[in-house]
């Protein structure tokens, strides 16, 4: 159970990146208080909880143990990337993300007025990408979500652009 991730996790010793399109993430960590290793495996939607947990703990730990905080931050990034990949794949499969040709992509800063087409969350701050298509309205993406979407789109459609 992901929520039971122990509070005394001191160091992440191995993070297994998922193979797209699966969001299965394995995180192995060692707690100072207990000998041995913890192993966590998670999938959507638990991955979202794990990402948030890792992010909040990295912030808490940062002042006293920068090495562990960095590991937690890296793990949170990896989990977030896995989530984006999984969501992009699902949305392409379901047709929720159109496959029309892209005509232009603009990068900017999100002002919180657009939702990301991959993760559905409001885009606030850098980076927001606005993608224009041959037909249909433009779509908006977080930087990471855009990368995952482009990657999945290419692999599913054999597209170069
Ligand atoms: Zn997003």
Backbone and ligand atoms as CSV (ligand in chain L), in Angstrom:
chain,resi,resn,atom,element,x,y,z
A,1,UNK,N,N,0.836,-1.203,0.000
A,1,UNK,CA,C,0.000,0.000,0.000
A,1,UNK,C,C,0.870,1.252,0.000
A,2,UNK,N,N,0.673,2.041,-0.937
A,2,UNK,CA,C,1.563,3.175,-1.121
A,2,UNK,C,C,1.516,4.174,0.030
A,3,UNK,N,N,0.332,4.389,0.569
A,3,UNK,CA,C,0.180,5.410,1.603
A,3,UNK,C,C,1.017,5.056,2.837
A,4,UNK,N,N,1.357,3.773,2.964
A,4,UNK,CA,C,2.099,3.360,4.146
A,4,UNK,C,C,3.605,3.558,3.987
A,5,UNK,N,N,3.995,4.264,2.971
A,5,UNK,CA,C,5.406,4.592,2.793
A,5,UNK,C,C,5.935,5.139,4.117
A,6,UNK,N,N,6.947,4.491,4.703
A,6,UNK,CA,C,7.358,4.859,6.058
A,6,UNK,C,C,7.986,6.256,6.123
A,7,UNK,N,N,7.770,6.890,7.246
A,7,UNK,CA,C,8.272,8.243,7.434
A,7,UNK,C,C,9.783,8.268,7.623
A,8,UNK,N,N,10.356,7.107,7.947
A,8,UNK,CA,C,11.788,7.105,8.259
A,8,UNK,C,C,12.649,6.717,7.066
A,9,UNK,N,N,12.058,6.758,5.889
A,9,UNK,CA,C,12.864,6.454,4.710
A,9,UNK,C,C,14.008,7.456,4.631
A,10,UNK,N,N,15.219,6.946,4.640
A,10,UNK,CA,C,16.374,7.843,4.687
A,10,UNK,C,C,17.013,8.009,3.314
A,11,UNK,N,N,16.961,7.011,2.523
A,11,UNK,CA,C,17.691,7.089,1.278
A,11,UNK,C,C,17.070,6.178,0.231
A,12,UNK,N,N,16.857,6.728,-0.908
A,12,UNK,CA,C,16.382,5.905,-2.007
A,12,UNK,C,C,17.605,5.277,-2.638
A,13,UNK,N,N,17.587,3.978,-2.814
A,13,UNK,CA,C,18.785,3.339,-3.347
A,13,UNK,C,C,18.604,2.872,-4.778
A,14,UNK,N,N,17.379,2.768,-5.211
A,14,UNK,CA,C,17.196,2.353,-6.602
A,14,UNK,C,C,15.818,2.787,-7.078
A,15,UNK,N,N,15.780,3.343,-8.247
A,15,UNK,CA,C,14.512,3.714,-8.848
A,15,UNK,C,C,14.477,3.100,-10.237
A,16,UNK,N,N,13.468,2.324,-10.499
A,16,UNK,CA,C,13.363,1.666,-11.792
A,16,UNK,C,C,12.424,2.452,-12.682
A,17,UNK,N,N,12.975,2.997,-13.738
A,17,UNK,CA,C,12.139,3.760,-14.660
A,17,UNK,C,C,11.180,2.832,-15.376
A,18,UNK,N,N,9.955,3.271,-15.550
A,18,UNK,CA,C,8.966,2.440,-16.224
A,18,UNK,C,C,9.229,2.400,-17.727
A,19,UNK,N,N,8.844,1.323,-18.344
A,19,UNK,CA,C,8.903,1.258,-19.799
A,19,UNK,C,C,7.566,1.731,-20.333
A,20,UNK,N,N,7.544,2.779,-21.132
A,20,UNK,CA,C,6.271,3.258,-21.650
A,20,UNK,C,C,5.560,2.147,-22.385
A,21,UNK,N,N,4.242,2.110,-22.331
A,21,UNK,CA,C,3.377,3.099,-21.728
A,21,UNK,C,C,2.949,2.768,-20.304
A,22,UNK,N,N,3.562,1.793,-19.668
A,22,UNK,CA,C,3.136,1.457,-18.310
A,22,UNK,C,C,3.685,2.441,-17.293
A,23,UNK,N,N,2.876,2.808,-16.327
A,23,UNK,CA,C,3.312,3.739,-15.287
A,23,UNK,C,C,3.813,2.994,-14.064
A,24,UNK,N,N,4.093,1.715,-14.235
A,24,UNK,CA,C,4.585,0.956,-13.090
A,24,UNK,C,C,5.972,1.468,-12.703
A,25,UNK,N,N,6.079,1.912,-11.479
A,25,UNK,CA,C,7.336,2.455,-10.985
A,25,UNK,C,C,7.751,1.649,-9.776
A,26,UNK,N,N,9.006,1.257,-9.722
A,26,UNK,CA,C,9.503,0.570,-8.543
A,26,UNK,C,C,10.497,1.463,-7.834
A,27,UNK,N,N,10.293,1.648,-6.568
A,27,UNK,CA,C,11.204,2.454,-5.775
A,27,UNK,C,C,11.678,1.619,-4.591
A,28,UNK,N,N,12.973,1.490,-4.465
A,28,UNK,CA,C,13.529,0.754,-3.342
A,28,UNK,C,C,14.207,1.751,-2.426
A,29,UNK,N,N,13.874,1.699,-1.158
A,29,UNK,CA,C,14.415,2.670,-0.222
A,29,UNK,C,C,14.851,1.975,1.056
A,30,UNK,N,N,15.766,2.608,1.781
A,30,UNK,CA,C,16.238,2.045,3.029
A,30,UNK,C,C,15.958,3.021,4.156
A,31,UNK,N,N,15.396,2.510,5.210
A,31,UNK,CA,C,15.139,3.359,6.369
A,31,UNK,C,C,16.243,3.197,7.395
A,32,UNK,N,N,16.672,4.280,8.017
A,32,UNK,CA,C,17.729,4.206,9.023
A,32,UNK,C,C,17.320,3.402,10.237
A,33,UNK,N,N,16.062,3.495,10.571
A,33,UNK,CA,C,15.602,2.875,11.814
A,33,UNK,C,C,15.434,1.361,11.692
A,34,UNK,N,N,15.344,0.896,10.456
A,34,UNK,CA,C,15.068,-0.525,10.249
A,34,UNK,C,C,16.089,-1.103,9.280
A,35,UNK,N,N,16.620,-2.265,9.595
A,35,UNK,CA,C,17.520,-2.925,8.654
A,35,UNK,C,C,16.728,-3.459,7.475
A,36,UNK,N,N,17.406,-3.556,6.370
A,36,UNK,CA,C,16.739,-4.124,5.205
A,36,UNK,C,C,16.196,-3.050,4.299
A,37,UNK,N,N,15.412,-3.493,3.366
A,37,UNK,CA,C,14.953,-2.575,2.337
A,37,UNK,C,C,13.439,-2.577,2.213
A,38,UNK,N,N,12.954,-1.447,1.812
A,38,UNK,CA,C,11.543,-1.342,1.470
A,38,UNK,C,C,11.452,-1.359,-0.046
A,39,UNK,N,N,10.452,-1.973,-0.541
A,39,UNK,CA,C,10.247,-1.899,-1.976
A,39,UNK,C,C,8.810,-1.486,-2.228
A,40,UNK,N,N,8.654,-0.489,-3.062
A,40,UNK,CA,C,7.326,0.023,-3.367
A,40,UNK,C,C,7.069,-0.128,-4.854
A,41,UNK,N,N,5.911,-0.560,-5.186
A,41,UNK,CA,C,5.511,-0.589,-6.583
A,41,UNK,C,C,4.175,0.120,-6.674
A,42,UNK,N,N,4.029,0.906,-7.671
A,42,UNK,CA,C,2.770,1.627,-7.747
A,42,UNK,C,C,2.370,1.861,-9.195
A,43,UNK,N,N,1.107,2.072,-9.377
A,43,UNK,CA,C,0.557,2.411,-10.674
A,43,UNK,C,C,-0.441,3.521,-10.473
A,44,UNK,N,N,-0.923,4.058,-11.559
A,44,UNK,CA,C,-1.988,5.043,-11.456
A,44,UNK,C,C,-3.138,4.442,-10.655
A,45,UNK,N,N,-3.847,5.190,-9.788
A,45,UNK,CA,C,-3.543,6.585,-9.449
A,45,UNK,C,C,-2.592,6.725,-8.271
A,46,UNK,N,N,-2.095,5.576,-7.741
A,46,UNK,CA,C,-1.198,5.672,-6.588
A,46,UNK,C,C,0.049,6.469,-6.924
A,47,UNK,N,N,0.471,6.435,-8.176
A,47,UNK,CA,C,1.679,7.157,-8.566
A,47,UNK,C,C,1.554,8.649,-8.271
A,48,UNK,N,N,0.348,9.173,-8.395
A,48,UNK,CA,C,0.141,10.598,-8.127
A,48,UNK,C,C,0.360,10.896,-6.643
A,49,UNK,N,N,-0.116,9.991,-5.804
A,49,UNK,CA,C,0.098,10.148,-4.367
A,49,UNK,C,C,1.584,10.062,-4.055
A,50,UNK,N,N,2.253,9.125,-4.692
A,50,UNK,CA,C,3.691,8.945,-4.462
A,50,UNK,C,C,4.472,10.187,-4.898
A,51,UNK,N,N,4.117,10.714,-6.059
A,51,UNK,CA,C,4.790,11.917,-6.547
A,51,UNK,C,C,4.659,13.058,-5.521
A,52,UNK,N,N,3.443,13.259,-5.041
A,52,UNK,CA,C,3.200,14.334,-4.085
A,52,UNK,C,C,3.953,14.101,-2.773
A,53,UNK,N,N,3.988,12.843,-2.353
A,53,UNK,CA,C,4.708,12.502,-1.127
A,53,UNK,C,C,6.199,12.799,-1.284
A,54,UNK,N,N,6.754,12.384,-2.391
A,54,UNK,CA,C,8.179,12.596,-2.632
A,54,UNK,C,C,8.501,14.091,-2.697
A,55,UNK,N,N,7.631,14.830,-3.367
A,55,UNK,CA,C,7.858,16.273,-3.496
A,55,UNK,C,C,7.814,16.958,-2.134
A,56,UNK,N,N,6.820,16.623,-1.338
A,56,UNK,CA,C,6.679,17.308,-0.054
A,56,UNK,C,C,7.816,16.924,0.895
A,57,UNK,N,N,8.254,15.669,0.811
A,57,UNK,CA,C,9.341,15.258,1.701
A,57,UNK,C,C,10.682,15.832,1.266
A,58,UNK,N,N,10.874,15.991,-0.018
A,58,UNK,CA,C,12.106,16.625,-0.486
A,58,UNK,C,C,12.195,18.042,0.063
A,59,UNK,N,N,11.051,18.735,0.080
A,59,UNK,CA,C,11.026,20.103,0.609
A,59,UNK,C,C,11.345,20.107,2.094
A,60,UNK,N,N,10.788,19.157,2.818
A,60,UNK,CA,C,11.001,19.087,4.263
A,60,UNK,C,C,12.450,18.753,4.598
A,61,UNK,N,N,13.026,17.864,3.787
A,61,UNK,CA,C,14.361,17.346,4.087
A,61,UNK,C,C,15.471,18.302,3.634
A,62,UNK,N,N,15.153,19.157,2.701
A,62,UNK,CA,C,16.184,19.927,2.008
A,62,UNK,C,C,17.199,20.618,2.925
A,63,UNK,N,N,16.732,21.206,4.019
A,63,UNK,CA,C,17.631,22.005,4.852
A,63,UNK,C,C,18.650,21.152,5.600
A,64,UNK,N,N,18.308,19.899,5.880
A,64,UNK,CA,C,19.219,19.095,6.694
A,64,UNK,C,C,20.001,18.063,5.893
A,65,UNK,N,N,19.446,17.605,4.814
A,65,UNK,CA,C,20.098,16.534,4.073
A,65,UNK,C,C,19.866,16.744,2.581
A,66,UNK,N,N,20.752,17.513,1.980
A,66,UNK,CA,C,20.518,17.889,0.592
A,66,UNK,C,C,20.640,16.695,-0.353
A,67,UNK,N,N,21.489,15.710,0.002
A,67,UNK,CA,C,21.656,14.555,-0.877
A,67,UNK,C,C,20.362,13.756,-0.979
A,68,UNK,N,N,19.739,13.509,0.162
A,68,UNK,CA,C,18.480,12.769,0.159
A,68,UNK,C,C,17.374,13.576,-0.509
A,69,UNK,N,N,17.386,14.886,-0.251
A,69,UNK,CA,C,16.374,15.738,-0.872
A,69,UNK,C,C,16.483,15.674,-2.393
A,70,UNK,N,N,17.716,15.644,-2.891
A,70,UNK,CA,C,17.933,15.543,-4.333
A,70,UNK,C,C,17.408,14.218,-4.873
A,71,UNK,N,N,17.659,13.152,-4.125
A,71,UNK,CA,C,17.162,11.842,-4.548
A,71,UNK,C,C,15.644,11.817,-4.594
A,72,UNK,N,N,15.033,12.403,-3.583
A,72,UNK,CA,C,13.573,12.438,-3.550
A,72,UNK,C,C,13.025,13.275,-4.700
A,73,UNK,N,N,13.701,14.398,-4.974
A,73,UNK,CA,C,13.268,15.254,-6.079
A,73,UNK,C,C,13.383,14.520,-7.412
A,74,UNK,N,N,14.504,13.812,-7.580
A,74,UNK,CA,C,14.698,13.033,-8.810
A,74,UNK,C,C,13.619,11.963,-8.946
A,75,UNK,N,N,13.321,11.306,-7.829
A,75,UNK,CA,C,12.299,10.257,-7.862
A,75,UNK,C,C,10.937,10.845,-8.212
A,76,UNK,N,N,10.641,12.023,-7.658
A,76,UNK,CA,C,9.364,12.675,-7.943
A,76,UNK,C,C,9.268,13.028,-9.427
A,77,UNK,N,N,10.384,13.482,-10.001
A,77,UNK,CA,C,10.429,13.793,-11.430
A,77,UNK,C,C,10.172,12.550,-12.265
A,78,UNK,N,N,10.793,11.462,-11.849
A,78,UNK,CA,C,10.645,10.224,-12.597
A,78,UNK,C,C,9.202,9.723,-12.549
A,79,UNK,N,N,8.615,9.795,-11.365
A,79,UNK,CA,C,7.225,9.362,-11.228
A,79,UNK,C,C,6.310,10.271,-12.045
A,80,UNK,N,N,6.578,11.578,-11.997
A,80,UNK,CA,C,5.756,12.531,-12.753
A,80,UNK,C,C,5.867,12.254,-14.252
A,81,UNK,N,N,7.080,11.927,-14.706
A,81,UNK,CA,C,7.267,11.594,-16.116
A,81,UNK,C,C,6.503,10.345,-16.504
A,82,UNK,N,N,6.507,9.357,-15.598
A,82,UNK,CA,C,5.787,8.114,-15.860
A,82,UNK,C,C,4.281,8.363,-15.934
A,83,UNK,N,N,3.789,9.238,-15.066
A,83,UNK,CA,C,2.366,9.577,-15.071
A,83,UNK,C,C,1.998,10.251,-16.389
A,84,UNK,N,N,2.829,11.205,-16.814
A,84,UNK,CA,C,2.554,11.930,-18.061
A,84,UNK,C,C,2.552,10.978,-19.248
A,85,UNK,N,N,3.503,10.046,-19.261
A,85,UNK,CA,C,3.592,9.088,-20.361
A,85,UNK,C,C,2.345,8.221,-20.424
A,86,UNK,N,N,1.924,7.751,-19.256
A,86,UNK,CA,C,0.742,6.902,-19.189
A,86,UNK,C,C,-0.514,7.660,-19.644
A,87,UNK,N,N,-0.670,8.886,-19.147
A,87,UNK,CA,C,-1.850,9.684,-19.503
A,87,UNK,C,C,-1.859,10.020,-20.994
A,88,UNK,N,N,-0.683,10.380,-21.525
A,88,UNK,CA,C,-0.596,10.730,-22.952
A,88,UNK,C,C,-0.981,9.534,-23.811
A,89,UNK,N,N,-0.491,8.378,-23.426
A,89,UNK,CA,C,-0.787,7.156,-24.171
A,89,UNK,C,C,-2.280,6.853,-24.147
A,90,UNK,N,N,-2.877,6.933,-22.950
A,90,UNK,CA,C,-4.311,6.657,-22.812
A,90,UNK,C,C,-5.137,7.625,-23.652
A,91,UNK,N,N,-4.748,8.884,-23.633
A,91,UNK,CA,C,-5.536,9.899,-24.344
A,91,UNK,C,C,-5.381,9.787,-25.850
A,92,UNK,N,N,-4.225,9.378,-26.286
A,92,UNK,CA,C,-4.043,9.155,-27.720
A,92,UNK,C,C,-4.851,7.938,-28.163
A,93,UNK,N,N,-4.808,6.886,-27.355
A,93,UNK,CA,C,-5.542,5.660,-27.675
A,93,UNK,C,C,-7.040,5.918,-27.758
A,94,UNK,N,N,-7.548,6.693,-26.814
A,94,UNK,CA,C,-8.989,6.918,-26.723
A,94,UNK,C,C,-9.474,7.949,-27.732
A,95,UNK,N,N,-8.527,8.641,-28.374
A,95,UNK,CA,C,-8.912,9.675,-29.329
A,95,UNK,C,C,-9.191,11.018,-28.686
A,96,UNK,N,N,-8.987,11.107,-27.368
A,96,UNK,CA,C,-9.224,12.375,-26.673
A,96,UNK,C,C,-8.214,13.446,-27.090
A,97,UNK,N,N,-7.051,12.997,-27.529
A,97,UNK,CA,C,-6.069,13.936,-28.079
A,97,UNK,C,C,-6.033,13.739,-29.590
A,98,UNK,N,N,-6.321,14.808,-30.306
A,98,UNK,CA,C,-6.415,14.663,-31.753
A,98,UNK,C,C,-5.051,14.350,-32.360
A,99,UNK,N,N,-5.106,13.733,-33.536
A,99,UNK,CA,C,-3.864,13.351,-34.185
A,99,UNK,C,C,-3.607,14.204,-35.424
A,100,UNK,N,N,-4.367,15.300,-35.578
A,100,UNK,CA,C,-4.184,16.169,-36.738
A,100,UNK,C,C,-2.765,16.735,-36.755
A,101,UNK,N,N,-2.309,17.094,-37.936
A,101,UNK,CA,C,-0.951,17.601,-38.086
A,101,UNK,C,C,-0.752,18.881,-37.274
A,102,UNK,N,N,0.421,18.995,-36.677
A,102,UNK,CA,C,0.771,20.180,-35.899
A,102,UNK,C,C,1.336,21.239,-36.842
A,103,UNK,N,N,0.833,22.458,-36.722
A,103,UNK,CA,C,1.338,23.521,-37.588
A,103,UNK,C,C,2.324,24.444,-36.871
A,104,UNK,N,N,2.181,24.581,-35.554
A,104,UNK,CA,C,3.028,25.521,-34.827
A,104,UNK,C,C,2.976,25.207,-33.343
A,105,UNK,N,N,4.081,25.430,-32.651
A,105,UNK,CA,C,4.127,25.256,-31.197
A,105,UNK,C,C,4.754,26.495,-30.571
A,106,UNK,N,N,4.050,27.069,-29.602
A,106,UNK,CA,C,4.540,28.261,-28.909
A,106,UNK,C,C,4.858,27.921,-27.465
A,107,UNK,N,N,5.980,28.422,-26.980
A,107,UNK,CA,C,6.327,28.236,-25.570
A,107,UNK,C,C,6.089,29.533,-24.809
A,108,UNK,N,N,5.615,29.409,-23.592
A,108,UNK,CA,C,5.380,30.604,-22.786
A,108,UNK,C,C,5.229,30.234,-21.332
A,109,UNK,N,N,4.647,31.165,-20.594
A,109,UNK,CA,C,4.440,30.968,-19.167
A,109,UNK,C,C,2.941,30.825,-18.905
A,110,UNK,N,N,2.575,29.792,-18.194
A,110,UNK,CA,C,1.173,29.578,-17.897
A,110,UNK,C,C,0.647,30.600,-16.902
A,111,UNK,N,N,-0.546,31.128,-17.182
A,111,UNK,CA,C,-1.136,32.097,-16.253
A,111,UNK,C,C,-2.330,31.500,-15.503
A,112,UNK,N,N,-2.463,30.186,-15.592
A,112,UNK,CA,C,-3.525,29.521,-14.845
A,112,UNK,C,C,-4.885,29.579,-15.512
A,113,UNK,N,N,-4.930,29.963,-16.782
A,113,UNK,CA,C,-6.221,30.039,-17.475
A,113,UNK,C,C,-6.466,28.850,-18.404
A,114,UNK,N,N,-5.460,27.980,-18.538
A,114,UNK,CA,C,-5.633,26.816,-19.414
A,114,UNK,C,C,-5.279,25.537,-18.672
A,115,UNK,N,N,-6.043,24.491,-19.006
A,115,UNK,CA,C,-5.731,23.179,-18.453
A,115,UNK,C,C,-4.837,22.414,-19.422
A,116,UNK,N,N,-3.968,21.602,-18.880
A,116,UNK,CA,C,-3.083,20.764,-19.687
A,116,UNK,C,C,-3.897,19.653,-20.355
A,117,UNK,N,N,-3.650,19.430,-21.634
A,117,UNK,CA,C,-4.395,18.426,-22.393
A,117,UNK,C,C,-4.016,17.001,-22.016
A,118,UNK,N,N,-2.903,16.841,-21.303
A,118,UNK,CA,C,-2.503,15.503,-20.878
A,118,UNK,C,C,-2.979,15.218,-19.452
A,119,UNK,N,N,-2.630,16.099,-18.506
A,119,UNK,CA,C,-2.901,15.788,-17.093
A,119,UNK,C,C,-4.133,16.501,-16.539
A,120,UNK,N,N,-4.704,17.432,-17.311
A,120,UNK,CA,C,-5.930,18.117,-16.906
A,120,UNK,C,C,-5.738,19.156,-15.813
A,121,UNK,N,N,-4.511,19.359,-15.362
A,121,UNK,CA,C,-4.288,20.347,-14.309
A,121,UNK,C,C,-4.056,21.719,-14.925
A,122,UNK,N,N,-4.379,22.773,-14.154
A,122,UNK,CA,C,-4.148,24.133,-14.626
A,122,UNK,C,C,-2.657,24.359,-14.793
A,123,UNK,N,N,-2.297,25.095,-15.836
A,123,UNK,CA,C,-0.874,25.358,-16.091
A,123,UNK,C,C,-0.518,26.725,-15.515
A,124,UNK,N,N,0.356,26.693,-14.521
A,124,UNK,CA,C,0.780,27.925,-13.854
A,124,UNK,C,C,2.299,27.985,-13.897
A,125,UNK,N,N,2.844,29.084,-14.408
A,125,UNK,CA,C,4.293,29.257,-14.458
A,125,UNK,C,C,4.904,28.595,-15.676
A,126,UNK,N,N,6.245,28.623,-15.744
A,126,UNK,CA,C,6.898,28.003,-16.884
A,126,UNK,C,C,6.882,26.479,-16.743
A,127,UNK,N,N,6.774,25.725,-17.799
A,127,UNK,CA,C,6.615,26.183,-19.171
A,127,UNK,C,C,5.225,25.786,-19.647
A,128,UNK,N,N,4.569,26.645,-20.369
A,128,UNK,CA,C,3.317,26.266,-21.015
A,128,UNK,C,C,3.559,26.230,-22.515
A,129,UNK,N,N,3.129,25.131,-23.140
A,129,UNK,CA,C,3.263,25.031,-24.583
A,129,UNK,C,C,1.883,25.089,-25.219
A,130,UNK,N,N,1.750,25.915,-26.248
A,130,UNK,CA,C,0.494,26.022,-26.988
A,130,UNK,C,C,0.739,25.441,-28.374
A,131,UNK,N,N,-0.049,24.437,-28.709
A,131,UNK,CA,C,0.149,23.725,-29.969
A,131,UNK,C,C,-1.037,23.988,-30.896
A,132,UNK,N,N,-0.728,24.399,-32.101
A,132,UNK,CA,C,-1.753,24.658,-33.113
A,132,UNK,C,C,-1.784,23.508,-34.103
A,133,UNK,N,N,-3.011,23.150,-34.523
A,133,UNK,CA,C,-3.187,22.028,-35.434
A,133,UNK,C,C,-3.784,22.507,-36.760
A,134,UNK,N,N,-3.697,21.641,-37.751
A,134,UNK,CA,C,-4.299,21.954,-39.051
A,134,UNK,C,C,-5.790,22.204,-38.904
A,135,UNK,N,N,-6.435,21.423,-38.033
A,135,UNK,CA,C,-7.832,21.711,-37.727
A,135,UNK,C,C,-8.051,21.593,-36.218
A,136,UNK,N,N,-9.106,22.199,-35.759
A,136,UNK,CA,C,-9.405,22.163,-34.331
A,136,UNK,C,C,-8.704,23.287,-33.583
A,137,UNK,N,N,-9.119,23.488,-32.341
A,137,UNK,CA,C,-8.554,24.574,-31.527
A,137,UNK,C,C,-7.143,24.226,-31.052
A,138,UNK,N,N,-6.366,25.223,-30.616
A,138,UNK,CA,C,-5.054,24.927,-30.046
A,138,UNK,C,C,-5.204,24.176,-28.727
A,139,UNK,N,N,-4.176,23.459,-28.373
A,139,UNK,CA,C,-4.151,22.757,-27.090
A,139,UNK,C,C,-2.963,23.230,-26.270
A,140,UNK,N,N,-3.103,23.072,-24.956
A,140,UNK,CA,C,-2.084,23.563,-24.032
A,140,UNK,C,C,-1.487,22.398,-23.247
A,141,UNK,N,N,-0.199,22.517,-22.947
A,141,UNK,CA,C,0.497,21.427,-22.260
A,141,UNK,C,C,1.529,21.979,-21.280
A,142,UNK,N,N,1.762,21.239,-20.198
A,142,UNK,CA,C,2.968,21.436,-19.402
A,142,UNK,C,C,4.151,20.953,-20.253
A,143,UNK,N,N,5.352,21.437,-19.940
A,143,UNK,CA,C,6.537,21.001,-20.679
A,143,UNK,C,C,6.719,19.489,-20.644
A,144,UNK,N,N,6.641,18.919,-19.443
A,144,UNK,CA,C,6.846,17.486,-19.296
A,144,UNK,C,C,5.747,16.686,-19.999
A,145,UNK,N,N,4.517,17.167,-19.860
A,145,UNK,CA,C,3.374,16.478,-20.467
A,145,UNK,C,C,3.477,16.536,-21.991
A,146,UNK,N,N,3.922,17.681,-22.498
A,146,UNK,CA,C,4.110,17.837,-23.941
A,146,UNK,C,C,5.145,16.843,-24.452
A,147,UNK,N,N,6.262,16.712,-23.726
A,147,UNK,CA,C,7.310,15.783,-24.153
A,147,UNK,C,C,6.784,14.354,-24.209
A,148,UNK,N,N,6.020,13.982,-23.181
A,148,UNK,CA,C,5.467,12.628,-23.127
A,148,UNK,C,C,4.484,12.404,-24.269
A,149,UNK,N,N,3.669,13.407,-24.529
A,149,UNK,CA,C,2.677,13.315,-25.599
A,149,UNK,C,C,3.354,13.178,-26.968
A,150,UNK,N,N,4.377,14.018,-27.223
A,150,UNK,CA,C,5.090,13.966,-28.508
A,150,UNK,C,C,5.728,12.601,-28.701
A,151,UNK,N,N,6.330,12.103,-27.634
A,151,UNK,CA,C,7.000,10.809,-27.713
A,151,UNK,C,C,6.008,9.686,-28.019
A,152,UNK,N,N,4.873,9.688,-27.319
A,152,UNK,CA,C,3.876,8.650,-27.522
A,152,UNK,C,C,3.233,8.770,-28.900
A,153,UNK,N,N,3.000,10.003,-29.305
A,153,UNK,CA,C,2.388,10.279,-30.603
A,153,UNK,C,C,3.272,9.737,-31.724
A,154,UNK,N,N,4.573,9.989,-31.588
A,154,UNK,CA,C,5.515,9.499,-32.605
A,154,UNK,C,C,5.540,7.986,-32.645
A,155,UNK,N,N,5.589,7.367,-31.490
A,155,UNK,CA,C,5.705,5.908,-31.472
A,155,UNK,C,C,4.424,5.238,-31.936
A,156,UNK,N,N,3.283,5.898,-31.715
A,156,UNK,CA,C,2.013,5.288,-32.109
A,156,UNK,C,C,1.667,5.562,-33.570
A,157,UNK,N,N,2.147,6.691,-34.094
A,157,UNK,CA,C,1.741,7.071,-35.431
A,157,UNK,C,C,2.881,7.009,-36.424
A,158,UNK,N,N,4.074,6.697,-35.952
A,158,UNK,CA,C,5.208,6.655,-36.854
A,158,UNK,C,C,5.427,7.968,-37.547
A,159,UNK,N,N,5.225,9.049,-36.760
A,159,UNK,CA,C,5.269,10.382,-37.340
A,159,UNK,C,C,6.624,11.024,-37.070
A,160,UNK,N,N,7.053,11.862,-37.989
A,160,UNK,CA,C,8.347,12.524,-37.823
A,160,UNK,C,C,8.236,13.864,-37.123
A,161,UNK,N,N,7.100,14.520,-37.269
A,161,UNK,CA,C,7.008,15.902,-36.789
A,161,UNK,C,C,6.696,16.002,-35.300
L,1,ZN,ZN,ZN,0.203,18.442,-17.676
